[in-house]
């Protein structure tokens, strides 16, 4: 064994061992500041019952009209679209960052042709000269001895996971807002119907009071009092109409498009009867609560912040690796020949270079 091989093999083995090192601290999830069970006996989820956070929103709501409007909002809401695009952006950045962990190769093939006149050649014999070349190169590959590249890739992966949880948070908030505004629209419709009925009733009462006053069977005080009650219900009707328009506009903004007459929840509200509509009438009656720690760990905003914390933990490893030297390998291999058929023959002119 030569002296060169004697030192090359240990250095290669050392590089392989160091390539598995990472200077990032070991991440440990902080303990949740909640109890393991509810203080009330029997308040947890029943055995075999699905957890509340595992129930799809289609199963959570029972009103088909509300389901249809929520589906429209999930399809057309602009804030949710931005959140989805942020997820796609984070995924692309992670793919770019993770690609640095593997070497990249560049390959090229070129051909050149040149005609040389006879009078400029020493022997007076010019002609057409051709030159072919092919090459494969390693532009730049960092030997990840201290886990810098791996931690950068891990941080990008955690940021990608954080944007995914942010999208879930936006979606949950959107569904809750749509359901709340939907309930408000139905309540506004009930108030409008009640105001119109009251207006019609007081209008008839005011007409009878006017007739009694003209016949001398009632005083002017009774007439003015009846007129005041009629004006009060007119004001209430105008206020309810304005509130209904505001809630319709809020629902339009959440959905991301205008609702036509057939898409508005008003027809379904008129068929529901004169009873007051509450949001609890449109959700599942029995909902398993689950354990406090499970509910807290399932919240997408908390999961998002935990992913951000893991990304910061990986960045610590990147910062620590910056104190150590970085080794980058570059290399190329090429071949040239006057004939294309002999480009890869043994008689071609190969060229090899390697730098670190």
C-alpha positions, 0 to 999 in steps of 0.5 A: 500500500502506498503512502497516498492510499494509506492516508486516503482511506482513513480520510474517506472513512472519517468524512463518511462518519462525519456526514452523519453528524448534526449539530442541531439540539435534540428537539423535545416537545414541551409539556402541555399545561393542561390536565390529562382528563376533565375534572367532571366524571364522564366528560371525556369521549366515549369508548370507540367514539370519534374525537371531535377534531377528527369529524369532517365538517360535512358530518358536523353540520346537518343543514344541506343549505349551509353545507352548500354555502360552505362548499362555495366558500371553500372553493372561492374564498380569496384568503383560503386561496392565498393560504393554499398558494403559500403551501405550494410556495413552501413546498417548492422551497423545500424541494429546492433546499432538499436538492442540495443534499444530492450532487448535480451533474451537468452534461454537454456535447458540442461540435465546431467546424472551421475551413482553413484556406490553402494560402494561410497553411504552412504546407499550402494544404487547407481544408475543413477541420472539425472538432467534437467534445463531450463533457460531464461536470460536477458544478459544486457539491458540499460534503455535509460533514456537520449537517449544515445542508441537512439542517437547512433541508429540515428547517425548510420541511418544518416551514412547509408543515407550518404553512400547511397547518396555517391553511387548516387554521384559515379553513376552520376559521372560514367554516366557522365564520360562514356558519355564524353569518349564515345564522345571522342571515336567517335571524335577520330574515325572521326579524324582517318577517316579524317587522313586516307583520307588525307594520301591517298590523299597526297600519290597520290599527292606525287606519281604524284609529283615524276613522274613530277620530274623524267620527269623534269617537276618539281623541287626537292623543290616541291618534298621535300615539297610534301614529307614533307606534306606526313610525317606530315599526317603520324605523325598526323595519328599515334597521332590520333591512339594513342589517340584512343587507350588511350580513348578506354582504358579509356572506358574499365576501366570505364566499368570494362571489355574489349569491344569486336569488336561487343561492341565497339562504332566504328561501330555506329560511322562509320554509323553516317557520316562524321559530327563531333559528340558532346555530345549534339547530344545524350541528350535531347534537352529541359531540364527543369532547375528547381529552384536554391534551388531545384537543390542545395538540390538535389545534392547527395554530398550535401545531403551526407554532410547534413546526416553527419551533422545530424549524428554529431548532434546525437553524441552530444546527445550521448556525453551529455548523458555520463555525466549522470549515465547509468542503465543496467538491467540483469536478469535470470529465471530458473527451475531444476528437476530430471525428464524432465516431471516435469521440469516446474511443481510447485514442481520444483526448480525455481531460479530468479535473477535480477541485475541493 
